[in-house]
């Protein structure tokens, strides 16, 4: 976004990715005076490519519009990202290019004039941007994080105006954390004192993305002196409307990864905000924030999926072209197995992410569980993928200017922060331990509602080809009172797979692993039911159980995608829209079974086990899986369960 000291340049006409035309700066109030500590660079020319066919998947259309990232000239190319990273420069030109093609329209629900009709759309957008440059994806996409609390609260006088501003390209930040309190939101010291005309805000928020460059801040502030769950409220603060001297930006904090991002802070000194700035009702701030974070945690996985695809593409290309010990590096057994297992891990993460994004619409009352599992497991898995790929690349994984623009070392640094966004690993695992009792009850007696309605919601959740119901923020809940429909589907999906394996021998290995996972999941729930919270929190064992539970739920997502897409038609997302064989399912279940065993040793069978037996069975599986990965690479496709071409196209 181009920001000038006086007026803001209005956005052009309709967006290329199918969004409605943005509101003009004048109509949205974007032309008001603002204070900025520095002048961002001018807009660079945007992608000059013909518009892709509208029937293509959203991710493919967007990637084509952004152009080939390897050509060295585009603002969203790899070379430009490397230059910005070296200079620790905010990706202003990249954000401007994204504004011009209308990406920001997907941060606004369609009911408020935006292009967002389903959260899986936004998952596609985030993944596409992150595959090119995590810094740009974070800098631009954080506007959704800043605005989502308003969409969740729904009834707010400023909702329409915020929608106009976001569509016009204004950045929005979310002011939650403070220097002395971190994730402890209930200890916040920023005060919003009630006055006749509204509120006066005093205090500092720190480590806030886009706090300096963003025009608007959705701020959590103490509105009752005693604090507590009902003592904090959300206020939408427009910096352009604050009197001079009532606020100031805090310095940018230098970070290991996403170096160019605006990670800074903001300080208020009796800053006046009108009553129309209140988001929701007074005292509902923490509840609204926690519900909104369930949505953003489910979508943060798109950052990880994009990073994993980028890393795998780099490692595979390097291994295919590098000679070592007199033969291609790709022919070495350890390299082949590493690449294949990392690919399987990516497919497992994708299956979980896709189902989690759909469940925001279909199972919002269970999102406290689904989002915690997705936000814990996917970034953790991708961190491990990148660590293993570092071994494949060797010294080139650390070089900043001698191989592929230093993309891997930047990628690995950038991705480490994803696990911290919107609640770190420990926060999400603790959220699961706090719900063990309801999860155990729900697994033992699934549905908790009419059987027909339950099956319909399950089928819709697992079928990417089916339309989604509209988002119902009012159905979001801080606790999943009836457990998890996704986890409870595991035994039923396993039974379907076992029956199918009786007629299709190719399914037998996957069915064997599924039975093992289902038995382990039952035993895991028994142990979860026996766990007890301690006065200081959950015992260490409970966190291991939560890790194991996450692997089980991810396995249920993979099985659900296979189960409801077997017909290859309207079910979408299983054998029809993904792999032409059960290969991916077997590999994904095998990797999740290994993850479950690592988290909770002995859960998938007695220990110790005979050496070599399981390994001999796995070798042909991962050899065939590597062939599928190689085929996608050669075709210039995304490493994915779904078919999606990349802008790079087939390798030269």
C-alpha angles and dihedrals in degrees: 000000000000111000121188130184095249120020130006120235110246118241120251127246133295117347121251094231093062104268123138116261114281122249115261119254091245095054093047097047092246094133096075126118117276139181119234127174093218142011112255117221120272120267113278120219112279127232111302100206132125113262112264121239111284093228092066119101114275093246092052093048092049094047091050091051091052091054134222106325091205098060092087097227107079125093088230095047128112095252093053091048090052092051092050092048093052090051093041086232125165109246094242096148092047092050090048091053090051090050092053093057091045104248090146089066088074089063090065123069115240091243088067095046099273132119099247109113097151134018093232085069090061091047088057092048094049093047092050094051094043092053088064103036127348092200093058092043091053095043094051101032096051088081088076089054089052094048102038095084088061091050090050093049088048100180105077132131092226098048096100092045092049090051090054092049094049092048088050089057103259115153119236125197132195114230107203113123130069131199096249100038111037111179093000096100093172090065094058116138101195104115129207105195115202114240129170094265096043129281141334114214125209130173143051135284116197139195090026118159111234091001091140102035097036118093096207132047124195097209132197107210138169109256097170119056092225093052116200128140092310095038098080131071138185120243127186105221121197107202090197089066098047118104117252113273097023094099140022135184119248117226120277112262115229112234136192093235134026084030095176097051119111099247100164138111146242134231125205128202110191090319109182120230123178125234089257088067092069111110110215115329129331112271094023096094099107094045092049091047094050092049092047091049090057087064097044093045089056090052098042085078088075088069090055095046091053091048093049093051091050093049094046091049091053094046095045093048091049094048092047093053102036124091119211129173091357098308141068114290088229089064093061110106095225093050092048093050093046093052093046094049092047089051091051090049090053091051090050091051090048093051091051093045094049094050092044091053091050092046090062084075102031103035106021093149089063097046093104086071101034095048093047091052093046095046092048101040105038100051090040091051093048092048086056092046091054091047091055093045089053086066091054093051094043115184092359089068088069102040118102101195111016104069131038093335089300088287099153098053089047092047093051092048093047095049096054090076094056090078088059099049118103095358124346129243096274092048092054095045090049090051087059095047090053089059100045094115096053091043091054092049092047093050092051093047109023125192102036085197140052112324095229094050090045093054092047093053091046092051093048092049093052097041114079089185094063123086117253127232115246118276113270108196090177089068094058111113135192090225132035098234095187098038124240123325089195096056091041090056092065098088093045094048090047090053090052090050093048091051091048090050089061087067100032117047091196089071096054097091093047091047090052092054091044091055090050091050093048093052090047091049091054091051090046092055090051090056091044089055091054094049117104130200115241124220089257095044137277121343118249092255090060091062090054089050089050090053090050091047089054091057090050093051091048089052089052089054093052092047091046092053090051094043098051096040100049094107091063091224134078093348090071127182101058129074091326100057099023133036119359089224137037089255096109092049094053092048094047093049091047092053093046090048089054090049092051091050091049092052096043110021114216094019094114096045145323121309139260101042130198112269120245100010097098092036093055090053092050099050098077090042094059093040089058091044091054088055089057091049090049091051092053090048092050091048093051092243132146115264093250149119087247127062111252128151120222125224090244090063121194115347117263 
